Amino acid sequence: MERPAARTAQRGIYLAGDWAHPDYPATLEGAARSGVAAAAAALQDLGIER
């Protein structure tokens, strides 16, 4: 199943959730990892080093 990336075409909008992480099925682990990916994308876009 193809899943969306954390970064969207709309500036400042990021996706996170168990359905958005490609390495895991719909689980809490997938939700947590996609949240980390979305936060990392937001920080990168803001020019803040992680």
mmCIF file of the N, C-alpha and C atoms, coordinates in Angstrom:
data_MODEL
# 
_entry.id   MODEL 
# 
loop_
_atom_site.group_PDB 
_atom_site.id 
_atom_site.type_symbol 
_atom_site.label_atom_id 
_atom_site.label_alt_id 
_atom_site.label_comp_id 
_atom_site.label_asym_id 
_atom_site.label_entity_id 
_atom_site.label_seq_id 
_atom_site.pdbx_PDB_ins_code 
_atom_site.Cartn_x 
_atom_site.Cartn_y 
_atom_site.Cartn_z 
_atom_site.occupancy 
_atom_site.B_iso_or_equiv 
_atom_site.pdbx_formal_charge 
_atom_site.auth_seq_id 
_atom_site.auth_comp_id 
_atom_site.auth_asym_id 
_atom_site.auth_atom_id 
_atom_site.pdbx_PDB_model_num 
ATOM 1   N N  . MET A 1 1  ? 0.839  -1.169 0.000  1.00 0.00 ? 1  MET A N  1 
ATOM 2   C CA . MET A 1 1  ? 0.000  0.000  0.000  1.00 0.00 ? 1  MET A CA 1 
ATOM 3   C C  . MET A 1 1  ? 0.890  1.240  0.000  1.00 0.00 ? 1  MET A C  1 
ATOM 4   N N  . GLU A 1 2  ? 0.598  2.138  -0.907 1.00 0.00 ? 2  GLU A N  1 
ATOM 5   C CA . GLU A 1 2  ? 1.345  3.390  -0.961 1.00 0.00 ? 2  GLU A CA 1 
ATOM 6   C C  . GLU A 1 2  ? 0.770  4.353  0.066  1.00 0.00 ? 2  GLU A C  1 
ATOM 7   N N  . ARG A 1 3  ? 1.648  4.954  0.848  1.00 0.00 ? 3  ARG A N  1 
ATOM 8   C CA . ARG A 1 3  ? 1.196  5.871  1.901  1.00 0.00 ? 3  ARG A CA 1 
ATOM 9   C C  . ARG A 1 3  ? 1.780  7.257  1.672  1.00 0.00 ? 3  ARG A C  1 
ATOM 10  N N  . PRO A 1 4  ? 1.117  8.293  2.146  1.00 0.00 ? 4  PRO A N  1 
ATOM 11  C CA . PRO A 1 4  ? 1.586  9.661  1.895  1.00 0.00 ? 4  PRO A CA 1 
ATOM 12  C C  . PRO A 1 4  ? 2.835  9.992  2.710  1.00 0.00 ? 4  PRO A C  1 
ATOM 13  N N  . ALA A 1 5  ? 3.598  10.943 2.204  1.00 0.00 ? 5  ALA A N  1 
ATOM 14  C CA . ALA A 1 5  ? 4.765  11.442 2.932  1.00 0.00 ? 5  ALA A CA 1 
ATOM 15  C C  . ALA A 1 5  ? 4.305  12.424 4.005  1.00 0.00 ? 5  ALA A C  1 
ATOM 16  N N  . ALA A 1 6  ? 5.185  12.725 4.940  1.00 0.00 ? 6  ALA A N  1 
ATOM 17  C CA . ALA A 1 6  ? 4.845  13.664 6.010  1.00 0.00 ? 6  ALA A CA 1 
ATOM 18  C C  . ALA A 1 6  ? 4.639  15.070 5.455  1.00 0.00 ? 6  ALA A C  1 
ATOM 19  N N  . ARG A 1 7  ? 5.448  15.449 4.484  1.00 0.00 ? 7  ARG A N  1 
ATOM 20  C CA . ARG A 1 7  ? 5.364  16.799 3.905  1.00 0.00 ? 7  ARG A CA 1 
ATOM 21  C C  . ARG A 1 7  ? 4.311  16.789 2.802  1.00 0.00 ? 7  ARG A C  1 
ATOM 22  N N  . THR A 1 8  ? 3.472  17.805 2.770  1.00 0.00 ? 8  THR A N  1 
ATOM 23  C CA . THR A 1 8  ? 2.427  17.906 1.747  1.00 0.00 ? 8  THR A CA 1 
ATOM 24  C C  . THR A 1 8  ? 2.739  19.045 0.788  1.00 0.00 ? 8  THR A C  1 
ATOM 25  N N  . ALA A 1 9  ? 1.944  19.170 -0.253 1.00 0.00 ? 9  ALA A N  1 
ATOM 26  C CA . ALA A 1 9  ? 2.121  20.259 -1.214 1.00 0.00 ? 9  ALA A CA 1 
ATOM 27  C C  . ALA A 1 9  ? 1.728  21.603 -0.608 1.00 0.00 ? 9  ALA A C  1 
ATOM 28  N N  . GLN A 1 10 ? 0.898  21.576 0.421  1.00 0.00 ? 10 GLN A N  1 
ATOM 29  C CA . GLN A 1 10 ? 0.463  22.804 1.093  1.00 0.00 ? 10 GLN A CA 1 
ATOM 30  C C  . GLN A 1 10 ? 1.509  23.201 2.136  1.00 0.00 ? 10 GLN A C  1 
ATOM 31  N N  . ARG A 1 11 ? 2.101  24.355 1.995  1.00 0.00 ? 11 ARG A N  1 
ATOM 32  C CA . ARG A 1 11 ? 3.145  24.820 2.914  1.00 0.00 ? 11 ARG A CA 1 
ATOM 33  C C  . ARG A 1 11 ? 2.628  24.847 4.358  1.00 0.00 ? 11 ARG A C  1 
ATOM 34  N N  . GLY A 1 12 ? 3.387  24.254 5.272  1.00 0.00 ? 12 GLY A N  1 
ATOM 35  C CA . GLY A 1 12 ? 3.038  24.284 6.687  1.00 0.00 ? 12 GLY A CA 1 
ATOM 36  C C  . GLY A 1 12 ? 2.075  23.189 7.124  1.00 0.00 ? 12 GLY A C  1 
ATOM 37  N N  . ILE A 1 13 ? 1.688  22.312 6.200  1.00 0.00 ? 13 ILE A N  1 
ATOM 38  C CA . ILE A 1 13 ? 0.791  21.206 6.539  1.00 0.00 ? 13 ILE A CA 1 
ATOM 39  C C  . ILE A 1 13 ? 1.581  19.904 6.460  1.00 0.00 ? 13 ILE A C  1 
ATOM 40  N N  . TYR A 1 14 ? 1.560  19.134 7.532  1.00 0.00 ? 14 TYR A N  1 
ATOM 41  C CA . TYR A 1 14 ? 2.297  17.875 7.614  1.00 0.00 ? 14 TYR A CA 1 
ATOM 42  C C  . TYR A 1 14 ? 1.341  16.772 8.053  1.00 0.00 ? 14 TYR A C  1 
ATOM 43  N N  . LEU A 1 15 ? 1.565  15.583 7.546  1.00 0.00 ? 15 LEU A N  1 
ATOM 44  C CA . LEU A 1 15 ? 0.709  14.451 7.875  1.00 0.00 ? 15 LEU A CA 1 
ATOM 45  C C  . LEU A 1 15 ? 1.387  13.543 8.895  1.00 0.00 ? 15 LEU A C  1 
ATOM 46  N N  . ALA A 1 16 ? 0.603  13.057 9.829  1.00 0.00 ? 16 ALA A N  1 
ATOM 47  C CA . ALA A 1 16 ? 1.101  12.088 10.806 1.00 0.00 ? 16 ALA A CA 1 
ATOM 48  C C  . ALA A 1 16 ? -0.061 11.192 11.212 1.00 0.00 ? 16 ALA A C  1 
ATOM 49  N N  . GLY A 1 17 ? 0.234  9.991  11.542 1.00 0.00 ? 17 GLY A N  1 
ATOM 50  C CA . GLY A 1 17 ? -0.787 9.035  11.964 1.00 0.00 ? 17 GLY A CA 1 
ATOM 51  C C  . GLY A 1 17 ? -0.345 7.628  11.636 1.00 0.00 ? 17 GLY A C  1 
ATOM 52  N N  . ASP A 1 18 ? -1.004 6.664  12.207 1.00 0.00 ? 18 ASP A N  1 
ATOM 53  C CA . ASP A 1 18 ? -0.585 5.279  11.994 1.00 0.00 ? 18 ASP A CA 1 
ATOM 54  C C  . ASP A 1 18 ? -0.659 4.874  10.521 1.00 0.00 ? 18 ASP A C  1 
ATOM 55  N N  . TRP A 1 19 ? -1.515 5.493  9.746  1.00 0.00 ? 19 TRP A N  1 
ATOM 56  C CA . TRP A 1 19 ? -1.669 5.173  8.329  1.00 0.00 ? 19 TRP A CA 1 
ATOM 57  C C  . TRP A 1 19 ? -0.620 5.844  7.453  1.00 0.00 ? 19 TRP A C  1 
ATOM 58  N N  . ALA A 1 20 ? 0.168  6.785  8.018  1.00 0.00 ? 20 ALA A N  1 
ATOM 59  C CA . ALA A 1 20 ? 1.121  7.552  7.216  1.00 0.00 ? 20 ALA A CA 1 
ATOM 60  C C  . ALA A 1 20 ? 2.546  7.023  7.266  1.00 0.00 ? 20 ALA A C  1 
ATOM 61  N N  . HIS A 1 21 ? 2.832  6.012  8.080  1.00 0.00 ? 21 HIS A N  1 
ATOM 62  C CA . HIS A 1 21 ? 4.199  5.491  8.163  1.00 0.00 ? 21 HIS A CA 1 
ATOM 63  C C  . HIS A 1 21 ? 4.303  4.207  7.357  1.00 0.00 ? 21 HIS A C  1 
ATOM 64  N N  . PRO A 1 22 ? 5.165  4.191  6.342  1.00 0.00 ? 22 PRO A N  1 
ATOM 65  C CA . PRO A 1 22 ? 5.198  3.070  5.409  1.00 0.00 ? 22 PRO A CA 1 
ATOM 66  C C  . PRO A 1 22 ? 5.799  1.768  5.938  1.00 0.00 ? 22 PRO A C  1 
ATOM 67  N N  . ASP A 1 23 ? 6.562  1.799  7.026  1.00 0.00 ? 23 ASP A N  1 
ATOM 68  C CA . ASP A 1 23 ? 7.249  0.590  7.478  1.00 0.00 ? 23 ASP A CA 1 
ATOM 69  C C  . ASP A 1 23 ? 6.430  -0.286 8.408  1.00 0.00 ? 23 ASP A C  1 
ATOM 70  N N  . TYR A 1 24 ? 5.310  0.194  8.880  1.00 0.00 ? 24 TYR A N  1 
ATOM 71  C CA . TYR A 1 24 ? 4.501  -0.566 9.828  1.00 0.00 ? 24 TYR A CA 1 
ATOM 72  C C  . TYR A 1 24 ? 3.040  -0.536 9.406  1.00 0.00 ? 24 TYR A C  1 
ATOM 73  N N  . PRO A 1 25 ? 2.294  -1.559 9.756  1.00 0.00 ? 25 PRO A N  1 
ATOM 74  C CA . PRO A 1 25 ? 0.840  -1.475 9.548  1.00 0.00 ? 25 PRO A CA 1 
ATOM 75  C C  . PRO A 1 25 ? 0.253  -0.484 10.559 1.00 0.00 ? 25 PRO A C  1 
ATOM 76  N N  . ALA A 1 26 ? -1.043 -0.335 10.586 1.00 0.00 ? 26 ALA A N  1 
ATOM 77  C CA . ALA A 1 26 ? -1.689 0.620  11.479 1.00 0.00 ? 26 ALA A CA 1 
ATOM 78  C C  . ALA A 1 26 ? -1.475 0.214  12.938 1.00 0.00 ? 26 ALA A C  1 
ATOM 79  N N  . THR A 1 27 ? -0.434 0.758  13.543 1.00 0.00 ? 27 THR A N  1 
ATOM 80  C CA . THR A 1 27 ? -0.092 0.456  14.938 1.00 0.00 ? 27 THR A CA 1 
ATOM 81  C C  . THR A 1 27 ? 0.341  1.737  15.644 1.00 0.00 ? 27 THR A C  1 
ATOM 82  N N  . LEU A 1 28 ? 0.447  1.658  16.959 1.00 0.00 ? 28 LEU A N  1 
ATOM 83  C CA . LEU A 1 28 ? 0.937  2.796  17.735 1.00 0.00 ? 28 LEU A CA 1 
ATOM 84  C C  . LEU A 1 28 ? 2.376  3.125  17.347 1.00 0.00 ? 28 LEU A C  1 
ATOM 85  N N  . GLU A 1 29 ? 3.169  2.110  17.058 1.00 0.00 ? 29 GLU A N  1 
ATOM 86  C CA . GLU A 1 29 ? 4.562  2.332  16.640 1.00 0.00 ? 29 GLU A CA 1 
ATOM 87  C C  . GLU A 1 29 ? 4.605  3.142  15.337 1.00 0.00 ? 29 GLU A C  1 
ATOM 88  N N  . GLY A 1 30 ? 3.761  2.793  14.387 1.00 0.00 ? 30 GLY A N  1 
ATOM 89  C CA . GLY A 1 30 ? 3.712  3.537  13.131 1.00 0.00 ? 30 GLY A CA 1 
ATOM 90  C C  . GLY A 1 30 ? 3.268  4.976  13.353 1.00 0.00 ? 30 GLY A C  1 
ATOM 91  N N  . ALA A 1 31 ? 2.305  5.179  14.240 1.00 0.00 ? 31 ALA A N  1 
ATOM 92  C CA . ALA A 1 31 ? 1.836  6.531  14.547 1.00 0.00 ? 31 ALA A CA 1 
ATOM 93  C C  . ALA A 1 31 ? 2.946  7.372  15.165 1.00 0.00 ? 31 ALA A C  1 
ATOM 94  N N  . ALA A 1 32 ? 3.679  6.784  16.086 1.00 0.00 ? 32 ALA A N  1 
ATOM 95  C CA . ALA A 1 32 ? 4.772  7.513  16.736 1.00 0.00 ? 32 ALA A CA 1 
ATOM 96  C C  . ALA A 1 32 ? 5.871  7.856  15.735 1.00 0.00 ? 32 ALA A C  1 
ATOM 97  N N  . ARG A 1 33 ? 6.233  6.910  14.900 1.00 0.00 ? 33 ARG A N  1 
ATOM 98  C CA . ARG A 1 33 ? 7.287  7.167  13.916 1.00 0.00 ? 33 ARG A CA 1 
ATOM 99  C C  . ARG A 1 33 ? 6.852  8.205  12.887 1.00 0.00 ? 33 ARG A C  1 
ATOM 100 N N  . SER A 1 34 ? 5.599  8.185  12.486 1.00 0.00 ? 34 SER A N  1 
ATOM 101 C CA . SER A 1 34 ? 5.157  9.185  11.514 1.00 0.00 ? 34 SER A CA 1 
ATOM 102 C C  . SER A 1 34 ? 5.102  10.571 12.158 1.00 0.00 ? 34 SER A C  1 
ATOM 103 N N  . GLY A 1 35 ? 4.783  10.649 13.442 1.00 0.00 ? 35 GLY A N  1 
ATOM 104 C CA . GLY A 1 35 ? 4.817  11.919 14.157 1.00 0.00 ? 35 GLY A CA 1 
ATOM 105 C C  . GLY A 1 35 ? 6.212  12.499 14.224 1.00 0.00 ? 35 GLY A C  1 
ATOM 106 N N  . VAL A 1 36 ? 7.191  11.643 14.463 1.00 0.00 ? 36 VAL A N  1 
ATOM 107 C CA . VAL A 1 36 ? 8.588  12.078 14.484 1.00 0.00 ? 36 VAL A CA 1 
ATOM 108 C C  . VAL A 1 36 ? 9.000  12.564 13.094 1.00 0.00 ? 36 VAL A C  1 
ATOM 109 N N  . ALA A 1 37 ? 8.579  11.857 12.051 1.00 0.00 ? 37 ALA A N  1 
ATOM 110 C CA . ALA A 1 37 ? 8.906  12.263 10.680 1.00 0.00 ? 37 ALA A CA 1 
ATOM 111 C C  . ALA A 1 37 ? 8.265  13.608 10.349 1.00 0.00 ? 37 ALA A C  1 
ATOM 112 N N  . ALA A 1 38 ? 7.028  13.817 10.752 1.00 0.00 ? 38 ALA A N  1 
ATOM 113 C CA . ALA A 1 38 ? 6.348  15.089 10.491 1.00 0.00 ? 38 ALA A CA 1 
ATOM 114 C C  . ALA A 1 38 ? 7.029  16.232 11.249 1.00 0.00 ? 38 ALA A C  1 
ATOM 115 N N  . ALA A 1 39 ? 7.409  15.992 12.482 1.00 0.00 ? 39 ALA A N  1 
ATOM 116 C CA . ALA A 1 39 ? 8.100  17.021 13.270 1.00 0.00 ? 39 ALA A CA 1 
ATOM 117 C C  . ALA A 1 39 ? 9.460  17.351 12.656 1.00 0.00 ? 39 ALA A C  1 
ATOM 118 N N  . ALA A 1 40 ? 10.179 16.330 12.196 1.00 0.00 ? 40 ALA A N  1 
ATOM 119 C CA . ALA A 1 40 ? 11.480 16.556 11.563 1.00 0.00 ? 40 ALA A CA 1 
ATOM 120 C C  . ALA A 1 40 ? 11.327 17.368 10.283 1.00 0.00 ? 40 ALA A C  1 
ATOM 121 N N  . ALA A 1 41 ? 10.294 17.081 9.485  1.00 0.00 ? 41 ALA A N  1 
ATOM 122 C CA . ALA A 1 41 ? 10.050 17.844 8.256  1.00 0.00 ? 41 ALA A CA 1 
ATOM 123 C C  . ALA A 1 41 ? 9.731  19.303 8.583  1.00 0.00 ? 41 ALA A C  1 
ATOM 124 N N  . ALA A 1 42 ? 8.919  19.522 9.611  1.00 0.00 ? 42 ALA A N  1 
ATOM 125 C CA . ALA A 1 42 ? 8.556  20.885 10.006 1.00 0.00 ? 42 ALA A CA 1 
ATOM 126 C C  . ALA A 1 42 ? 9.802  21.647 10.477 1.00 0.00 ? 42 ALA A C  1 
ATOM 127 N N  . LEU A 1 43 ? 10.631 21.021 11.292 1.00 0.00 ? 43 LEU A N  1 
ATOM 128 C CA . LEU A 1 43 ? 11.840 21.681 11.775 1.00 0.00 ? 43 LEU A CA 1 
ATOM 129 C C  . LEU A 1 43 ? 12.780 21.999 10.623 1.00 0.00 ? 43 LEU A C  1 
ATOM 130 N N  . GLN A 1 44 ? 12.914 21.063 9.681  1.00 0.00 ? 44 GLN A N  1 
ATOM 131 C CA . GLN A 1 44 ? 13.768 21.284 8.517  1.00 0.00 ? 44 GLN A CA 1 
ATOM 132 C C  . GLN A 1 44 ? 13.246 22.470 7.700  1.00 0.00 ? 44 GLN A C  1 
ATOM 133 N N  . ASP A 1 45 ? 11.948 22.519 7.465  1.00 0.00 ? 45 ASP A N  1 
ATOM 134 C CA . ASP A 1 45 ? 11.361 23.616 6.705  1.00 0.00 ? 45 ASP A CA 1 
ATOM 135 C C  . ASP A 1 45 ? 11.525 24.968 7.396  1.00 0.00 ? 45 ASP A C  1 
ATOM 136 N N  . LEU A 1 46 ? 11.564 24.954 8.716  1.00 0.00 ? 46 LEU A N  1 
ATOM 137 C CA . LEU A 1 46 ? 11.749 26.193 9.486  1.00 0.00 ? 46 LEU A CA 1 
ATOM 138 C C  . LEU A 1 46 ? 13.219 26.571 9.637  1.00 0.00 ? 46 LEU A C  1 
ATOM 139 N N  . GLY A 1 47 ? 14.100 25.677 9.178  1.00 0.00 ? 47 GLY A N  1 
ATOM 140 C CA . GLY A 1 47 ? 15.542 25.949 9.268  1.00 0.00 ? 47 GLY A CA 1 
ATOM 141 C C  . GLY A 1 47 ? 16.095 25.706 10.655 1.00 0.00 ? 47 GLY A C  1 
ATOM 142 N N  . ILE A 1 48 ? 15.418 24.894 11.439 1.00 0.00 ? 48 ILE A N  1 
ATOM 143 C CA . ILE A 1 48 ? 15.863 24.571 12.798 1.00 0.00 ? 48 ILE A CA 1 
ATOM 144 C C  . ILE A 1 48 ? 16.533 23.213 12.778 1.00 0.00 ? 48 ILE A C  1 
ATOM 145 N N  . GLU A 1 49 ? 17.764 23.152 13.250 1.00 0.00 ? 49 GLU A N  1 
ATOM 146 C CA . GLU A 1 49 ? 18.483 21.878 13.285 1.00 0.00 ? 49 GLU A CA 1 
ATOM 147 C C  . GLU A 1 49 ? 17.921 20.982 14.365 1.00 0.00 ? 49 GLU A C  1 
ATOM 148 N N  . ARG A 1 50 ? 17.864 19.742 14.098 1.00 0.00 ? 50 ARG A N  1 
ATOM 149 C CA . ARG A 1 50 ? 17.353 18.762 15.047 1.00 0.00 ? 50 ARG A CA 1 
ATOM 150 C C  . ARG A 1 50 ? 18.470 18.065 15.750 1.00 0.00 ? 50 ARG A C  1 
# 
